[in-house]
Structure formats: C-alpha cells, structure tokens
Amino acid sequence: MRHKRADARGEKIMRKVIAGILMGAAVLSLAACGKSETAQTTAAQAAESKDTQADSKAAAADTADKKEIVYGKSQGPYTELFEAAIVPILEKEGYTVKGVDFSELQTADIGLNDGDVDVNVEQHTAYMENFNKNYNADFVAICPIPTVPAGVYSAKYKSVDEIPDGAKVAVPNDAANTARCYLMLQKIGWIKLADDVDPSAVTQDDIVENPHNIEFTEMKSLTIPAAIQDFDYVAITGSVVYNAGIDPSTALATEDIQDHLVLQVVVKEKNKDAEWAKAIVDAYHSDEFKQYMEENNDGLWWIPDELK
C-alpha cells in the first residue's frame, strides 16, 4: 500500500517536472522569436532610414545638378526677354528650359514657392520681400536684369512743363508702384515729398508741396493706359507700357530706378547655389547677352551697370 502511494506521488512529481520543462522550453522559444522579430524590425528600420537618407541626398543632388529648368511665365517684357535672349544660351549649355504659364505675378510666385517652377524673372526686390513676408516664403534675388522704367505719358500735352493748374494725374494704386511714381513726379518738379520719407513706402500723404494743385487718382496699373484720355497725364510702370503697346520713346519723363525696383532673377533660397541657377546668372552676364541688348534695345530697357 505504501509502495502504491509512493509510486503515485512519484508520478505526480515527474508530471510536474515534465510540465515545467515543457513550459520553460516554450518560454525560451517565445523569447527567441521575440528577439528575432525585434532584430528583424530594427534591421528593417535601419535599412529604411539609410534608403531615406540616400533618397534625400539623391534628390538634393538632382535639384542642384539637374539639366531641366522650369520658369514661371507671366505676361510682360521680362519673360519675353528671358525667352528670346537667355533660353538660347542655356540650351547651348545643355539645359532643357520649359515655361509654365501664370495669369499674373502673385500666382507665379505661389507656384515658385510651392516648387512647381524653379525661377521667375518678373519682380523687383521690393515686391519679392513683400511676398516673403506675407507668404512666409524664402525667395532670394540672384541677379539684376534689364528693367523697363516707369514713365509719364499724355494724350494732351507734349511736355511735362505744360502741366496746367489743377491737372488730373493717374498713378498706380499698388504700394510699390505708387511709391516709385510719386518719386518720379518729385524728380520732374511737380511735387515735393517729406525729407524723411522711406522711398519704398511713399504715399500721397507724404506730399508736402503741390504747387500745381494736382488732383491725383490712384487706380489699377493695367487700367491706366485705356483711361489716358480722361487725364492730363498718367504715370505708368514699364511692364504696363509694354503690355499696352505704348511706344516707350513717347514718355515725357522717366524715373531714376531705385535699387529696390530693379528687376531680378528670383529663386528659392535652397537653390541659389545650384549649378542651373549659376548658369542663368552667367547667361545674363555673357557677351552674347550684351550683344543681344545692343542690337535690340530701342530705348525700352534700363540696363544695370554690371550687365553692360
């Protein structure tokens, strides 16, 4: 009887030992699997990270060294000059140059900011800095380009000296061009501005002397040419003169272009040192471009000294 009880107890102990061994083996197996999966996951993540870094480096290299240049294409003389004189030079250097049409400069700048295009040639520094501020953009100007100056035009008079008392004069209503036109009118002696005024921010309120009692109307630049008969004189910016088909040689006076109003080649800050960006700058400074301007400038263009 005692032997039977002992045998029973022995069997129970043996079963527990075997169960413990089996459970330990299972735990070890699960731990091994867990370590294996963790190692595999870590290895996969490391490989993915390396691939991502490689892709980023490759993308940066492609951006810097790419051979296709996409430019924002707006209506006006600056894009047309780029297409006629600069694109052929770039193509000789092995670049493919493509244009994307935009209805006006603001949408062109949004396209540049979003990366839809690489460059545009339609704005001066004052406009660029204003866009950067309002849209949290990072545009930089990399090269000045020929610029069409604003001018005074009239359908009634042959000289700015003929201005009558109480003359009606139209000027643009956008801030940068309003300022430049009032500066031009001061240059020809029609008005006097406050001595401490910021040249880039002149408004009608800054006029301290108006000896001819001029009545100013500020209106959209593009609408001024069509309304020229309604005014004694109009002040028109260069691109508007060009788009309206007005002969620039008929200007009765032109502005002295301020540094912040010189047109520029504009790109995003990250692209300023890219090879394709340098190629555009080189093209504007080339002898071929100088020759083009000598043969095709009929008085429309003011040319920066560094491009002469």
Helices and strands as residue ranges (DSSP letters): H 2-65, E 68-73, H 77-81, I 82-86, H 87-92, E 96-101, H 105-114, E 120-124, H 125-135, E 139-144, E 151-153, G 160-162, E 168-172, H 175-187, E 192-193, G 199-201, G 204-206, E 207-209, E 215-219, G 221-223, G 225-230, E 233-236, H 238-243, G 248-250, E 253-254, G 259-261, E 263-268, G 269-271, H 275-284, H 287-296, G 305-307
